[in-house]
């Protein structure tokens, strides 16, 4: 998860996401071509589709702001609907897209209730109500510059949405400006999709850091967590789910100076935890309620972010220090043996494997800045690149692959504002085609997904759990959903990374979802 404050520094223009080739209109509808047996590929528009704002307060030149960061009266709000802004409810969590030209944007959040925040910090100034909407936040950069961001509300185009303008100041001097479009993250204002609601069977708080992933085996759910600031280290929570309606937290596990645990998988009596400190942590779960730590592999300080087990192969995706995928033989589950370390031949600077999905003799890697990459892994020591799918500004993050209607179909998503579901035909990995997509609110991000037959289960952060019928891959149909995000929850924040983050569907009739604030949610499978 990238800190937003990097985007506030003097290198904002280098760090902000630059997009090209975006269209203001939707792509043409998918119509079969009478001259070919296959539908046309869709046009790749990127994660963020730019929409030219219609804000009266917008500066003619973003590098020459008229407003400053301390006085709301300095914003040119003539022409704004200030009565609607003044009537804005002084509560709720919002995510906003901040746009400063047609090619660049960044995102952040704010909350307007009794514990207000902006950019994850208490605001320097909070004004909401009869005097309009004005928020400022401030941070000191590593080179000791004081950066302040200020926003002023201009319009309320619809319930749960507010738009306006912002300005950034460096050491008190305004240096660029733009517009923002913010949406309240509860779903009360969103149009119904027609999908049936998933029934909540039980909810179990996870008292260890920020829960992010789960694996279910032996009647137990193993939930791993990241540290929550300094006061709460991450670790492992073991929950007995033999009765899904009455889960019982049975134990918590953490290791000294080793508690950044982001991914989890199991095989036989072995539990594998992806540790940001020590690599692949191996536990013996012969007694499922009492995991016993055995060892960490391959040894030394190494960051493993996610794990995937396919038969007797385990793939461990490591962002640092080398940006590589570790391949282990787990024929003896409690004694993994390192076979090889896979690195892309033309790896982009800063790119790394975030997640992967093994299917057949291929490994489908979400290689962040390199995009979605397909490797031949018949031999662990020789893994040629078969193909890739990328677009300008991509950040490939998670995927699932299966065979549908005789084709090999991949479902892929990123992790940032606007990141959404892509459906790719990867039957020929040298000619990957975009054939479908599902977008939600541009201020939100997709996260993880599980494919079971022709049902795709997605953890979509603020959008909750979404279930799609993908029997027609070109036209995913949402059939069930669960809104997990609770803006009033005491552990909710204004971060993009809130809501449903992890998901498993083990085939026992239930969906196991992890919500960053609420913990483990067990839902009835549709």
DRENMARMAR-709875 format. One record per residue (C-alpha): residue number from 1; residue in three letters; x, y, z. Coordinates in steps of 0.05 Angstrom, whole numbers. Layout:
// DRENMARMAR-709875
REC   sevo   kepa        X        Y        Z
REC    NUM    Ala        X        Y        Z
...
END
This chain:
// DRENMARMAR-709875
REC   sevo   kepa        X        Y        Z
REC      1    Unk        0        0        0
REC      2    Unk       31       65      -23
REC      3    Unk       32      125       23
REC      4    Unk       -4      184       -6
REC      5    Unk       46      232       24
REC      6    Unk       97      213      -29
REC      7    Unk       49      247      -78
REC      8    Unk       49      311      -39
REC      9    Unk      124      320      -43
REC     10    Unk      163      360      -94
REC     11    Unk      165      300     -139
REC     12    Unk       90      298     -147
REC     13    Unk       92      305     -222
REC     14    Unk      139      245     -227
REC     15    Unk      100      203     -177
REC     16    Unk       29      219     -200
REC     17    Unk       -3      171     -248
REC     18    Unk        2      196     -320
REC     19    Unk      -48      169     -369
REC     20    Unk      -52      175     -444
REC     21    Unk     -102      155     -496
REC     22    Unk     -162      162     -450
REC     23    Unk     -229      174     -482
REC     24    Unk     -284      216     -453
REC     25    Unk     -336      169     -482
REC     26    Unk     -352       97     -467
REC     27    Unk     -325       44     -513
REC     28    Unk     -371       20     -568
REC     29    Unk     -419      -35     -547
REC     30    Unk     -395     -106     -558
REC     31    Unk     -427     -127     -624
REC     32    Unk     -408     -192     -658
REC     33    Unk     -372     -181     -724
REC     34    Unk     -409     -218     -778
REC     35    Unk     -344     -230     -815
REC     36    Unk     -307     -264     -758
REC     37    Unk     -325     -319     -709
REC     38    Unk     -299     -280     -649
REC     39    Unk     -323     -214     -618
REC     40    Unk     -280     -152     -626
REC     41    Unk     -231     -139     -570
REC     42    Unk     -250      -80     -527
REC     43    Unk     -210      -16     -527
REC     44    Unk     -163      -11     -467
REC     45    Unk     -177       56     -433
REC     46    Unk     -134       47     -372
REC     47    Unk     -158       48     -300
REC     48    Unk     -177      121     -298
REC     49    Unk     -221      149     -353
REC     50    Unk     -212      225     -353
REC     51    Unk     -275      267     -351
REC     52    Unk     -265      342     -364
REC     53    Unk     -294      376     -302
REC     54    Unk     -345      431     -303
REC     55    Unk     -324      468     -240
REC     56    Unk     -329      544     -241
REC     57    Unk     -272      549     -190
REC     58    Unk     -222      513     -237
REC     59    Unk     -160      554     -253
REC     60    Unk     -145      566     -327
REC     61    Unk      -73      542     -314
REC     62    Unk      -62      491     -259
REC     63    Unk        9      517     -246
REC     64    Unk      -17      586     -231
REC     65    Unk      -68      581     -174
REC     66    Unk     -112      638     -154
REC     67    Unk     -128      608      -85
REC     68    Unk      -83      598      -25
REC     69    Unk      -83      542       27
REC     70    Unk     -108      582       87
REC     71    Unk     -167      624       66
REC     72    Unk     -230      593       37
REC     73    Unk     -250      661       10
REC     74    Unk     -190      659      -36
REC     75    Unk     -224      604      -78
REC     76    Unk     -263      633     -137
REC     77    Unk     -330      601     -119
REC     78    Unk     -374      648     -159
REC     79    Unk     -419      604     -201
REC     80    Unk     -417      546     -151
REC     81    Unk     -479      518     -119
REC     82    Unk     -460      538      -49
REC     83    Unk     -529      527      -19
REC     84    Unk     -523      453      -36
REC     85    Unk     -452      451       -7
REC     86    Unk     -475      485       57
REC     87    Unk     -529      432       65
REC     88    Unk     -478      375       60
REC     89    Unk     -485      326      117
REC     90    Unk     -426      337      165
REC     91    Unk     -409      263      169
REC     92    Unk     -386      205      127
REC     93    Unk     -322      177       94
REC     94    Unk     -306      202       24
REC     95    Unk     -256      181      -28
REC     96    Unk     -235      234      -78
REC     97    Unk     -200      239     -145
REC     98    Unk     -157      301     -150
REC     99    Unk     -146      320     -223
REC    100    Unk      -97      374     -244
REC    101    Unk      -97      364     -319
REC    102    Unk     -126      317     -370
REC    103    Unk      -68      269     -363
REC    104    Unk      -55      265     -288
REC    105    Unk      -92      251     -224
REC    106    Unk      -83      225     -154
REC    107    Unk     -130      201     -100
REC    108    Unk     -141      211      -26
REC    109    Unk     -196      208       26
REC    110    Unk     -228      250       80
REC    111    Unk     -280      241      133
REC    112    Unk     -327      293      160
REC    113    Unk     -353      264      225
REC    114    Unk     -333      274      298
REC    115    Unk     -264      244      285
REC    116    Unk     -248      283      221
REC    117    Unk     -188      268      177
REC    118    Unk     -158      288      111
REC    119    Unk     -101      249       78
REC    120    Unk     -104      203      139
REC    121    Unk      -87      260      187
REC    122    Unk     -127      306      232
REC    123    Unk     -143      366      188
REC    124    Unk     -109      432      202
REC    125    Unk     -176      464      187
REC    126    Unk     -244      433      179
REC    127    Unk     -304      473      156
REC    128    Unk     -369      438      137
REC    129    Unk     -439      465      143
REC    130    Unk     -468      535      137
REC    131    Unk     -400      563      116
REC    132    Unk     -390      512       62
REC    133    Unk     -337      457       55
REC    134    Unk     -263      474       66
REC    135    Unk     -210      424       89
REC    136    Unk     -135      430       96
REC    137    Unk      -81      380      115
REC    138    Unk       -7      389      125
REC    139    Unk       55      346      124
REC    140    Unk      130      359      129
REC    141    Unk      170      323       75
REC    142    Unk      237      288       84
REC    143    Unk      272      350       57
REC    144    Unk      236      391      110
REC    145    Unk      188      427       63
REC    146    Unk      118      440       91
REC    147    Unk       66      416       42
REC    148    Unk       -7      435       51
REC    149    Unk      -67      413       11
REC    150    Unk     -132      452       14
REC    151    Unk     -199      436      -18
REC    152    Unk     -263      476      -25
REC    153    Unk     -331      448      -44
REC    154    Unk     -367      477     -104
REC    155    Unk     -425      431     -123
REC    156    Unk     -465      371     -100
REC    157    Unk     -484      338     -166
REC    158    Unk     -521      281     -131
REC    159    Unk     -531      254      -61
REC    160    Unk     -466      226      -33
REC    161    Unk     -422      264      -82
REC    162    Unk     -387      332      -76
REC    163    Unk     -341      366     -126
REC    164    Unk     -297      427     -123
REC    165    Unk     -227      453     -128
REC    166    Unk     -161      444      -91
REC    167    Unk      -94      478      -85
REC    168    Unk      -26      454      -60
REC    169    Unk       23      501      -25
REC    170    Unk       97      490      -12
REC    171    Unk      124      529       47
REC    172    Unk       62      573       42
REC    173    Unk       68      588      -33
REC    174    Unk       12      560      -78
REC    175    Unk       45      520     -133
REC    176    Unk      -10      481     -169
REC    177    Unk      -85      470     -167
REC    178    Unk     -140      427     -197
REC    179    Unk     -209      399     -186
REC    180    Unk     -234      341     -143
REC    181    Unk     -293      293     -147
REC    182    Unk     -310      258      -82
REC    183    Unk     -360      204      -66
REC    184    Unk     -384      180        1
REC    185    Unk     -362      109       10
REC    186    Unk     -425       80       40
REC    187    Unk     -469       48      -13
REC    188    Unk     -535       78        9
REC    189    Unk     -533      128      -48
REC    190    Unk     -513       77     -102
REC    191    Unk     -562       50     -153
REC    192    Unk     -584      -22     -142
REC    193    Unk     -550      -73     -187
REC    194    Unk     -605     -125     -182
REC    195    Unk     -558     -174     -149
REC    196    Unk     -584     -213      -90
REC    197    Unk     -553     -196      -23
REC    198    Unk     -507     -248        8
REC    199    Unk     -530     -268       77
REC    200    Unk     -482     -253      134
REC    201    Unk     -475     -317      175
REC    202    Unk     -425     -291      226
REC    203    Unk     -374     -237      240
REC    204    Unk     -311     -245      281
REC    205    Unk     -266     -187      301
REC    206    Unk     -192     -199      290
REC    207    Unk     -152     -168      347
REC    208    Unk      -85     -170      310
REC    209    Unk      -67     -110      267
REC    210    Unk     -103     -100      201
REC    211    Unk     -130     -167      174
REC    212    Unk     -116     -177      100
REC    213    Unk     -120     -251       79
REC    214    Unk     -151     -317      100
REC    215    Unk     -144     -391       85
REC    216    Unk     -194     -443      108
REC    217    Unk     -175     -515      123
REC    218    Unk     -185     -568      177
REC    219    Unk     -246     -532      204
REC    220    Unk     -205     -469      219
REC    221    Unk     -197     -401      185
REC    222    Unk     -125     -375      187
REC    223    Unk     -126     -299      182
REC    224    Unk      -62     -260      172
REC    225    Unk      -53     -186      189
REC    226    Unk       -8     -128      175
REC    227    Unk       16      -81      230
REC    228    Unk      -33      -25      247
REC    229    Unk       12       35      259
REC    230    Unk       62       22      316
REC    231    Unk       15        1      371
REC    232    Unk      -12      -63      338
REC    233    Unk       36     -113      306
REC    234    Unk       10     -160      253
REC    235    Unk        8     -235      259
REC    236    Unk      -37     -296      252
REC    237    Unk     -107     -307      282
REC    238    Unk     -134     -377      284
REC    239    Unk     -210     -382      285
REC    240    Unk     -249     -447      293
REC    241    Unk     -304     -446      240
REC    242    Unk     -330     -517      248
REC    243    Unk     -396     -482      263
REC    244    Unk     -395     -423      214
REC    245    Unk     -451     -389      252
REC    246    Unk     -410     -389      317
REC    247    Unk     -336     -380      301
REC    248    Unk     -288     -382      359
REC    249    Unk     -221     -346      361
REC    250    Unk     -175     -399      390
REC    251    Unk     -105     -369      387
REC    252    Unk      -61     -314      360
REC    253    Unk       10     -323      334
REC    254    Unk       66     -273      321
REC    255    Unk      141     -277      319
REC    256    Unk      193     -229      349
REC    257    Unk      208     -173      298
REC    258    Unk      169     -212      245
REC    259    Unk       97     -190      240
REC    260    Unk       84     -161      170
REC    261    Unk       43     -221      146
REC    262    Unk        4     -209       82
REC    263    Unk      -13     -276       51
REC    264    Unk      -30     -347       73
REC    265    Unk      -40     -416       42
REC    266    Unk      -42     -488       67
REC    267    Unk      -25     -558       41
REC    268    Unk      -35     -619       83
REC    269    Unk       -7     -606      153
REC    270    Unk       32     -545      130
REC    271    Unk       11     -472      135
REC    272    Unk       50     -422       93
REC    273    Unk       52     -349      112
REC    274    Unk       79     -293       68
REC    275    Unk      123     -250      113
REC    276    Unk      150     -182       94
REC    277    Unk      207     -194      143
REC    278    Unk      231     -265      134
REC    279    Unk      203     -294       70
REC    280    Unk      161     -358       72
REC    281    Unk      143     -376      144
REC    282    Unk      125     -450      151
REC    283    Unk       80     -475      207
REC    284    Unk       58     -545      227
REC    285    Unk      -18     -548      236
REC    286    Unk      -24     -622      252
REC    287    Unk      -61     -593      312
REC    288    Unk     -101     -541      272
REC    289    Unk     -116     -499      333
REC    290    Unk      -44     -493      353
REC    291    Unk        4     -476      295
REC    292    Unk       77     -491      310
REC    293    Unk      129     -449      275
REC    294    Unk      182     -491      239
REC    295    Unk      226     -445      196
REC    296    Unk      229     -387      147
REC    297    Unk      254     -396       76
REC    298    Unk      297     -385       38
REC    299    Unk      333     -353       97
REC    300    Unk      354     -282      115
REC    301    Unk      316     -218      106
REC    302    Unk      269     -222       46
REC    303    Unk      199     -196       33
REC    304    Unk      148     -247        9
REC    305    Unk       81     -214       -4
REC    306    Unk       36     -270      -30
REC    307    Unk       37     -345      -39
REC    308    Unk        2     -393      -86
REC    309    Unk        3     -469      -83
REC    310    Unk      -11     -512     -144
REC    311    Unk       -2     -586     -132
REC    312    Unk       69     -597     -109
REC    313    Unk       92     -528     -129
REC    314    Unk       90     -467      -85
REC    315    Unk      101     -398     -115
REC    316    Unk      123     -342      -68
REC    317    Unk      120     -272      -97
REC    318    Unk      175     -228      -69
REC    319    Unk      177     -152      -80
REC    320    Unk      245     -142      -49
REC    321    Unk      304     -143      -48
REC    322    Unk      304     -172     -119
REC    323    Unk      232     -169     -146
REC    324    Unk      228     -244     -160
REC    325    Unk      183     -305     -154
REC    326    Unk      210     -362     -112
REC    327    Unk      190     -432     -134
REC    328    Unk      188     -487      -81
REC    329    Unk      176     -562      -85
REC    330    Unk      125     -578      -31
REC    331    Unk      116     -653      -45
REC    332    Unk      135     -658       28
REC    333    Unk       92     -601       53
REC    334    Unk      129     -588      118
REC    335    Unk      196     -588       83
REC    336    Unk      193     -540       23
REC    337    Unk      253     -543      -23
REC    338    Unk      274     -483      -64
REC    339    Unk      276     -500     -138
REC    340    Unk      288     -434     -172
REC    341    Unk      281     -358     -170
REC    342    Unk      245     -326     -229
REC    343    Unk      260     -256     -251
REC    344    Unk      233     -222     -314
REC    345    Unk      287     -210     -367
REC    346    Unk      264     -138     -379
REC    347    Unk      237     -119     -311
REC    348    Unk      217      -46     -306
REC    349    Unk      249       -4     -252
REC    350    Unk      206      -11     -189
REC    351    Unk      165      -69     -216
REC    352    Unk      157     -133     -177
REC    353    Unk      111     -195     -175
REC    354    Unk       52     -179     -130
REC    355    Unk       10     -242     -140
REC    356    Unk        5     -301     -187
REC    357    Unk      -41     -357     -210
REC    358    Unk      -16     -424     -235
REC    359    Unk      -59     -459     -287
REC    360    Unk      -36     -518     -328
REC    361    Unk       37     -508     -346
REC    362    Unk       32     -432     -342
REC    363    Unk       43     -382     -287
REC    364    Unk        3     -318     -294
REC    365    Unk       39     -263     -256
REC    366    Unk       13     -195     -235
REC    367    Unk       79     -159     -244
REC    368    Unk       56      -90     -223
REC    369    Unk       90      -40     -271
REC    370    Unk      107      -94     -322
REC    371    Unk       34     -112     -327
REC    372    Unk        3     -182     -331
REC    373    Unk       56     -232     -352
REC    374    Unk       50     -306     -373
REC    375    Unk      107     -355     -362
REC    376    Unk      117     -427     -384
REC    377    Unk      134     -464     -319
REC    378    Unk      138     -536     -343
REC    379    Unk      210     -533     -321
REC    380    Unk      225     -491     -259
REC    381    Unk      295     -475     -284
REC    382    Unk      273     -452     -354
REC    383    Unk      213     -406     -355
REC    384    Unk      205     -368     -420
REC    385    Unk      157     -310     -424
REC    386    Unk       99     -330     -468
REC    387    Unk       64     -263     -470
REC    388    Unk       40     -202     -431
REC    389    Unk      -17     -153     -426
REC    390    Unk       -1      -82     -406
REC    391    Unk      -23      -10     -416
REC    392    Unk        7       57     -400
REC    393    Unk        7       68     -325
REC    394    Unk      -13       -5     -308
REC    395    Unk       -5      -34     -239
REC    396    Unk      -25     -107     -244
REC    397    Unk      -44     -135     -177
REC    398    Unk      -88     -199     -175
REC    399    Unk     -117     -251     -222
REC    400    Unk     -154     -317     -231
REC    401    Unk     -154     -363     -291
REC    402    Unk     -199     -419     -317
REC    403    Unk     -227     -453     -378
REC    404    Unk     -295     -426     -400
REC    405    Unk     -330     -445     -465
REC    406    Unk     -266     -479     -490
REC    407    Unk     -223     -417     -480
REC    408    Unk     -172     -399     -427
REC    409    Unk     -200     -338     -393
REC    410    Unk     -164     -294     -343
REC    411    Unk     -195     -244     -295
REC    412    Unk     -147     -189     -275
REC    413    Unk     -146     -126     -232
REC    414    Unk     -100      -73     -205
REC    415    Unk      -98      -35     -140
REC    416    Unk     -109       40     -142
REC    417    Unk     -165       89     -156
REC    418    Unk     -205       64     -215
REC    419    Unk     -175       -6     -214
REC    420    Unk     -229      -53     -239
REC    421    Unk     -242     -122     -267
REC    422    Unk     -214     -140     -335
REC    423    Unk     -233     -203     -373
REC    424    Unk     -177     -227     -418
REC    425    Unk     -175     -283     -469
REC    426    Unk     -107     -315     -456
REC    427    Unk     -117     -377     -498
REC    428    Unk      -58     -353     -540
REC    429    Unk      -14     -316     -490
REC    430    Unk       24     -284     -546
REC    431    Unk      -41     -249     -567
REC    432    Unk      -78     -232     -503
REC    433    Unk     -144     -196     -517
REC    434    Unk     -188     -154     -472
REC    435    Unk     -258     -181     -482
REC    436    Unk     -297     -154     -422
REC    437    Unk     -293     -109     -361
REC    438    Unk     -332      -87     -300
REC    439    Unk     -322      -18     -270
REC    440    Unk     -347        8     -203
REC    441    Unk     -339       78     -174
REC    442    Unk     -275      110     -200
REC    443    Unk     -256      129     -129
REC    444    Unk     -251       56     -108
REC    445    Unk     -205       -3     -123
REC    446    Unk     -213      -77     -135
REC    447    Unk     -169     -124      -94
REC    448    Unk     -172     -201      -94
REC    449    Unk     -213     -252     -131
REC    450    Unk     -230     -327     -132
REC    451    Unk     -258     -365     -192
REC    452    Unk     -302     -425     -178
REC    453    Unk     -329     -456     -242
REC    454    Unk     -364     -398     -275
REC    455    Unk     -373     -358     -212
REC    456    Unk     -323     -303     -197
REC    457    Unk     -319     -278     -125
REC    458    Unk     -286     -210     -116
REC    459    Unk     -263     -172      -54
REC    460    Unk     -270     -100      -79
REC    461    Unk     -250      -57      -19
REC    462    Unk     -305       -4       -8
REC    463    Unk     -351      -39      -58
REC    464    Unk     -352     -100      -13
REC    465    Unk     -358     -172      -38
REC    466    Unk     -384     -179     -109
REC    467    Unk     -403     -245     -143
REC    468    Unk     -407     -251     -219
REC    469    Unk     -434     -303     -267
REC    470    Unk     -379     -306     -319
REC    471    Unk     -407     -362     -362
REC    472    Unk     -407     -309     -417
REC    473    Unk     -339     -279     -404
REC    474    Unk     -353     -219     -449
REC    475    Unk     -412     -201     -406
REC    476    Unk     -399     -213     -331
REC    477    Unk     -465     -210     -294
REC    478    Unk     -467     -190     -221
REC    479    Unk     -511     -240     -185
REC    480    Unk     -497     -228     -111
REC    481    Unk     -463     -178      -66
REC    482    Unk     -449     -158        6
REC    483    Unk     -433      -87       28
REC    484    Unk     -380      -97       81
REC    485    Unk     -354      -27       91
REC    486    Unk     -380       10      152
REC    487    Unk     -360       83      153
REC    488    Unk     -379       90      227
REC    489    Unk     -337       30      249
REC    490    Unk     -286       53      301
REC    491    Unk     -229       21      259
REC    492    Unk     -250       51      192
REC    493    Unk     -205      105      162
REC    494    Unk     -205      151      102
REC    495    Unk     -156      105       65
REC    496    Unk     -168       76       -4
REC    497    Unk     -151        9       28
REC    498    Unk     -214       -3       68
REC    499    Unk     -270      -54       64
REC    500    Unk     -266     -124       34
REC    501    Unk     -194     -144       20
REC    502    Unk     -187     -220       24
REC    503    Unk     -233     -276        1
REC    504    Unk     -237     -352       -1
REC    505    Unk     -291     -400      -25
REC    506    Unk     -269     -469       -1
REC    507    Unk     -331     -505      -26
REC    508    Unk     -366     -517       41
REC    509    Unk     -425     -472       23
REC    510    Unk     -396     -409       51
REC    511    Unk     -356     -348       28
REC    512    Unk     -301     -326       76
REC    513    Unk     -284     -252       68
REC    514    Unk     -236     -209      106
REC    515    Unk     -254     -136      119
REC    516    Unk     -198      -91      143
REC    517    Unk     -241      -62      199
REC    518    Unk     -292     -116      215
REC    519    Unk     -248     -178      212
REC    520    Unk     -273     -246      186
REC    521    Unk     -341     -246      153
REC    522    Unk     -374     -313      136
REC    523    Unk     -427     -307       83
REC    524    Unk     -475     -357       53
REC    525    Unk     -452     -380      -16
REC    526    Unk     -503     -359      -69
END
